[in-house]
Amino acid sequence: MVEEISHLCKGLKLTEEEQQDFHLPEEEFTLAQDISNSCLVALVALDREVNKGAFKITMSRVWNAERGISFKDIGRNKFLLEFHSSIVRTRVLTGQPWSCHRSLICIQECTGRLALKDIEFSLEPFWIQLHDLPFPAMNRRMGEKLGASAGKVIMVDVDEKGRAWRGVLRVKVLLDLSKPLTRGCVINVGDSRSWIPFKYKRLPPFCYHCGIILHTQLSCTRRVSDGSTYATSQLQYGPWLKADPIQKPRFHKAQSNSLEGKASGSGLQASSDDQGSNFGGNNTFQ
């Protein structure tokens, strides 16, 4: 920013009034922080311009806040969201990722001293499923270690003892949207070497050529490094990176009035997170 101002001053002949420096006291920022804490900035990653009216109406309904959010248009497919309830704001943040028109809605907080135009939408949280892990590796420590190959680890879905009991290990990771999706990792246990595939929950359309989320192969400007064309090259990414909803096992107590016992309940029950609740990122509109 300092270099930008210096360059501006060199190229323009500033008047005496324009050369004045205004020093804003820290108290001004402190008082305004409450307003910033009630807002979020959203960008719909769509090649064409989104229908603003439809976006506002539908996302208010999806977020269960028809009268709890004020939408302000601040640029192409970019919105300032002012929340009248901190609960709804937290719900939107924790429910990421969200999608609209099958395109990712990138969301950032209004923190620090950046102007709205300077807020970057380069990082977004996603849940990743780590498949085919050896059972002893289904724990928080391995989730943090292996998940770091895809991005900054936010949390690992484990119980109070740090263990995972599902068929996959779930890790929430902050992805760099400018980089290709990480398809998996290799682990070595003694003389055994295994490939651990990654699958991404609520993954929006992405490029099957370069593996980047923000566009599809139809608008990809990258070229294959070996000089081959997209038509002749083998796709390195595909829909197999999208995670299917997983089911959470329900444990049963055996009935004492039977020699064999009886199972109660429905056997398998999906968790509320996998079913896609009213504020889950799986909610979209066409």
Buried (B, 14 or more C-beta within 10 A) or exposed (E): EEEEEEEEEEEEEEEEEEEEEEEEEEEEEEEEEEEBBBBBBBBBBBEEEBBEEEBBBBBBEBBEBEEBBBBEEBEEBBBBBBBEEEEBBEBBEEBBBBBBBEBBBBBBEBEEEEEBEEBEBEBBBBBBBBBEBEEEBBBBEBBEBBBBBBBEBEBBBBEEEEEBEBEBBBBBBBBBBEBBBBBBBEBEEEEEEBEBBBBBBBBBBBBBBBBBBBBBBEEBEBEBEEEEEBEEBEEEBEEEBBBEEBBEEEEEEEEEEEEEEEEEEEEEEEEEBBEBBEBBBBBBBE
